[in-house]
Amino acid sequence: MSTQKVWFVTGASKGLGLSLVKKLLDAGHRVAATSRTPEAISEKIDAPDTECLVLSMDLTNDKDIRSAIDATEKHFGTIDYVVNNAGYALMGALEESSSEEIKKNFDVNVNGSLDVIRNVLPLLREKGSGHIINIASVGGFVGSFPAFGIYCATKFAVQGFTESLAVEVEPFGIRATSVNPGYFRTEFLSNESLNATKIQLPEYENVREMQKLHEEKLHGNQPGDPDKAAEVLMELVAMEKPPVHLFLGSDAYDMVDRKIDSLKTSMEEYRELATSTNIAESV
C-alpha cells in the first residue's frame, strides 16, 4: 500500500493549517490546501500543483465546497484524509453578541465543517476508508472563558457532532477525531484574526480583562508549537485505533483535568437530588 496520501486541509493559509501543509509536503504527501485567500498560501508554499493544489474556498458557500472537493478528486484521483481546520473566534460577552455575529461564527466554525463532511463522505464511503479530523478547541470542553462564550459554543458543537460521526461512519472503515488544542503560538490571537463584537458594554469588566489578557499577554507567548501539533496529526491517522477526542498541549490537559474533577465533585454533591426523578414503580 502506498504511503503517499491525499489530504484535504481547510484554513491552510496560516497557523496550524499552514504548518500541517508544509509538514505533509515534506513527507511526500499530496495536499489540497484551501482558503478564502489562496494567494496567501501560494506566497508561503513553493510546490508544484502535482503535490499541492491550492484552492479558493468559502466555507459559507456549499457550492464552493463541492467544487473544491470535486477539483481535488479530479486532480489527485482521491481523498484520504480531511482536516477541518478553518475557524475564528468571536470575542465578546453573550449580551454583546448580535444574532448576525453569532450566526457568522457558527456558519464558519460549525456549518462549514459539516458541509465539507457531507460532501466528502460519499467518496470516503465508496473507497471504504478515510479519516476526518475536526479541529475543535479545549474551549469545546472547558467553556469558562468570559468573552469567548460563542466561540466555545461552536467548539462544543464540533466535539458533539464528531462523537456521533465517529459511530456513524465506523461501519464504512472511516474514522473521525475531534482534535482539541490548547494555546498554540499562531496568529489566532492577533488583531487580524480575533473578531470583537461591535457592542462593548462597560459593565462587563471581566470580559474586557479577558480580552486584554489574550491580546496583550497570551498572544506571542502561547506554549504550543504548531509544527509539533502538525506532526501529531500525521501520527494520528497512522494509528490503528485513533481516539475520538484528542487534546493537544500540556495546558489543555491541565484545564481538562480540572474540569473533570469539578464535574465529578458536582455530580456527587447533587447525586441524590438528580437521581430522584425516575418514575415510581407501581406497587
Sequence and secondary structure as in RCSB ss.txt:
>XXXX:A:sequence
MSTQKVWFVTGASKGLGLSLVKKLLDAGHRVAATSRTPEAISEKIDAPDTECLVLSMDLTNDKDIRSAIDATEKH
FGTIDYVVNNAGYALMGALEESSSEEIKKNFDVNVNGSLDVIRNVLPLLREKGSGHIINIASVGGFVGSFPAFGI
YCATKFAVQGFTESLAVEVEPFGIRATSVNPGYFRTEFLSNESLNATKIQLPEYENVREMQKLHEEKLHGNQPGD
PDKAAEVLMELVAMEKPPVHLFLGSDAYDMVDRKIDSLKTSMEEYRELATSTNIAESV
>XXXX:A:secstr
  S  EEEESSTTSHHHHHHHHHHHHTT EEEEEES HHHHHTT    TTTEEEEE  TT HHHHHHHHHHHHHH
HS   EEEE     EES GGG  HHHHHHHHIIIIIHHHHHHHHHHHHHHHHT EEEEEE  GGGT    TT HH
HHHHHHHHHHHHHHHHHHHGGGTEEEEEEEE  BSSGGGSTTT EE S   TT HHHHHHHHIIIIIITT  SB 
HHHHHHHHHHHTT SS  SEEEESHHHHHHHHHHHHHHHHHHHHTHHHHTTTS     
